[in-house]
Amino acid sequence: MTTGVFYAISKSEQPEVLDGLHIYNVADITEKTLPTELQIGWSDDGWIAFLIINRHYHALFDFGLRAGYCRNGLPENTGDWALVNERQLTDEVMTKYVGPQQNIPK
């Protein structure tokens, strides 16, 4: 494995990949031996999925708006599912979904 990707998968009888967001390159990880805490969180209504690594948001899928965002905005939207072209998960985008706090409280 050379990259980490967060995938959106359909809930149909024959699940299919709807979209994928680049999260990291294995070669770029400097502290590979340290433990990592990974969480996938969901909004109360089940329409938004968040990828949280070491208490920081790294990506989200908004299934209602058919949008995917990650920190580096990669890959560019070339598929049929996502309707949003700007895919970078900025502080402004995060504030829209969770407010100004970007860390998970203990």
N, C-alpha and C positions, 0 to 999 in steps of 0.2 A: 504494500500500500504506500503510495506516495503523497496522497492528498486526503483531507477530510472534507466530506460533503454532507450537507443537511438536505434531505430529500422530502418533498411533498408527494404523498402517495394517495391515490384515489381509494375510496371506501367501497368500490364495486366488488362483485363476486370474483372478477378477474382483476385484481389490483394492478395499477400501472403507475409509473413514475410521471407525475405531472410537471415537476420542476426540481431543480437542484441548485444549491447555493454553495459556493466555495467557502470553506471555513479556514483551512490552514494547509500549508505544505509541510510534510514531515521533516524535510531537511532544514526548515527554518526554526524548528523547536529547539531551544537552547537547553532547557532543563527537562530532558526526557525521562529522567529517573524520579522526578517528583510526582506525588499522587495528583490526580486530576479529578475534580468533581464535575460530572456532567448531569444536567437536568433538562428534561423537555417539559415545559409548562404549557398550560392551556388556559385560554380565557374562560370565564364562567359559561359563556354561551357555546363554547367549543369551536368557534370560527377562527381563532388565532392561536398558532403554536409558536412557542419561543424556544430557542436553543440557548441554554445558559451554561457557561463553562467557568468554573472557579468564581462563581457569584457575579459574573458579568454577562450581559446579553451579547450574543454574537450573531444571531440571525432570528428572523421571524417570517412566518407565512401568514398572510391574511387571506383565508379561503373565501370570504365573502367578496372581497375586492379583487381576488385573483392576483395577489401581489406577493412578491418575495423580496426580502431585504437582508443583506449581510454587510459586514464592516467594510469589505473591499469592493462591494458591488459587482462581484464576478460570479458567473460569467454574464456577459451581456445577454439581454433577453432575445433569444432567437426562436423560442418555442411557441406553441399555439396556446398554452394554458395561461401564462402570465400576461396581464393586460397593462402592466406598468413597465416603462422602459428604464426609469431611474431606479436602480436597485441598491444603492448604497444606504446602509443603516446608519444614519446620522443621528446626532442628539435631537434634532428637530423631529425626525421620524419617531424616535423612541418616546419623546414627550407626548406625541399624539396617542401612543398606545398605552404607556404606563405612567405618564407624568414625568417630572424632572429627575426623580430618583432612578439611577441605573443599576444599583447594586441590590441584591436580594438581602433583605434583613434576616438576621439570625433568629 
